[in-house]
Amino acid sequence: MSRTVIDLDDEALEAAAKELGTTTKRDTINTALREITARYRRLRALAEARELVADGALDVDVLLDKSTFRPIGGQDGVRDAGADA
């Protein structure tokens, strides 16, 4: 981890801490950096999925058809290991 001295907007930092549920400047900044990175990764993945749909390489109707979903567990709620187990 590197150490950097920067000027911060105290009001923005306080607002971010409240939204993120953090209590220290370090935690607030590190959490905010992780959150924004994850957000942009999700946005890129969504854009890529939209592109696949537009190109016909991904059929959303098949993905949303819940009748094709396999159950994740038996009556006792235990996850099935699958046919290969």
CYANA upper distance limits for C-alpha pairs under 8 A (distance plus 0.5 A):
  8 LEU  CA     13 LEU  CA      7.72
  9 ASP  CA     13 LEU  CA      6.62
 10 ASP  CA     14 GLU  CA      6.56
 11 GLU  CA     15 ALA  CA      6.63
 12 ALA  CA     16 ALA  CA      6.53
 13 LEU  CA     17 ALA  CA      6.60
 13 LEU  CA     25 LYS  CA      7.88
 13 LEU  CA     28 THR  CA      7.82
 13 LEU  CA     29 ILE  CA      8.43
 14 GLU  CA     18 LYS  CA      6.81
 15 ALA  CA     19 GLU  CA      6.81
 16 ALA  CA     20 LEU  CA      6.44
 16 ALA  CA     28 THR  CA      7.27
 16 ALA  CA     32 ALA  CA      8.05
 17 ALA  CA     21 GLY  CA      6.08
 17 ALA  CA     22 THR  CA      5.40
 17 ALA  CA     23 THR  CA      6.94
 17 ALA  CA     24 THR  CA      8.26
 17 ALA  CA     25 LYS  CA      8.34
 17 ALA  CA     28 THR  CA      5.91
 18 LYS  CA     22 THR  CA      7.26
 20 LEU  CA     28 THR  CA      7.52
 20 LEU  CA     31 THR  CA      7.91
 20 LEU  CA     32 ALA  CA      8.13
 22 THR  CA     27 ASP  CA      6.50
 22 THR  CA     28 THR  CA      5.95
 23 THR  CA     27 ASP  CA      7.42
 23 THR  CA     28 THR  CA      7.58
 24 THR  CA     28 THR  CA      6.57
 25 LYS  CA     29 ILE  CA      6.58
 26 ARG  CA     30 ASN  CA      6.55
 27 ASP  CA     31 THR  CA      6.28
 28 THR  CA     32 ALA  CA      6.46
 29 ILE  CA     33 LEU  CA      6.63
 30 ASN  CA     34 ARG  CA      6.79
 31 THR  CA     35 GLU  CA      6.51
 32 ALA  CA     36 ILE  CA      6.59
 33 LEU  CA     37 THR  CA      6.66
 34 ARG  CA     38 ALA  CA      6.63
 35 GLU  CA     39 ARG  CA      6.56
 36 ILE  CA     40 TYR  CA      6.72
 37 THR  CA     41 ARG  CA      6.76
 38 ALA  CA     42 ARG  CA      6.72
 39 ARG  CA     43 LEU  CA      6.72
 40 TYR  CA     44 ARG  CA      6.61
 41 ARG  CA     45 ALA  CA      6.68
 42 ARG  CA     46 LEU  CA      6.61
 43 LEU  CA     47 ALA  CA      6.68
 44 ARG  CA     48 GLU  CA      6.64
 45 ALA  CA     49 ALA  CA      6.63
 46 LEU  CA     50 ARG  CA      6.65
 47 ALA  CA     51 GLU  CA      6.71
 48 GLU  CA     52 LEU  CA      6.76
 49 ALA  CA     53 VAL  CA      6.74
 49 ALA  CA     58 LEU  CA      8.03
 50 ARG  CA     54 ALA  CA      6.63
 51 GLU  CA     55 ASP  CA      6.61
 52 LEU  CA     56 GLY  CA      6.61
 52 LEU  CA     57 ALA  CA      5.51
 52 LEU  CA     58 LEU  CA      5.82
 53 VAL  CA     57 ALA  CA      6.35
 53 VAL  CA     58 LEU  CA      5.24
 53 VAL  CA     59 ASP  CA      6.80
 53 VAL  CA     60 VAL  CA      7.64
 59 ASP  CA     63 LEU  CA      7.25
 60 VAL  CA     64 LEU  CA      6.66
 61 ASP  CA     65 ASP  CA      6.59
 65 ASP  CA     69 PHE  CA      8.09
 72 ILE  CA     78 VAL  CA      8.42
 72 ILE  CA     79 ARG  CA      5.89
 72 ILE  CA     80 ASP  CA      6.83
 73 GLY  CA     77 GLY  CA      5.42
 73 GLY  CA     78 VAL  CA      5.45
 73 GLY  CA     79 ARG  CA      4.60
 73 GLY  CA     80 ASP  CA      5.83
 74 GLY  CA     78 VAL  CA      6.35
 74 GLY  CA     79 ARG  CA      7.27
 74 GLY  CA     80 ASP  CA      7.33
 81 ALA  CA     85 ALA  CA      6.19
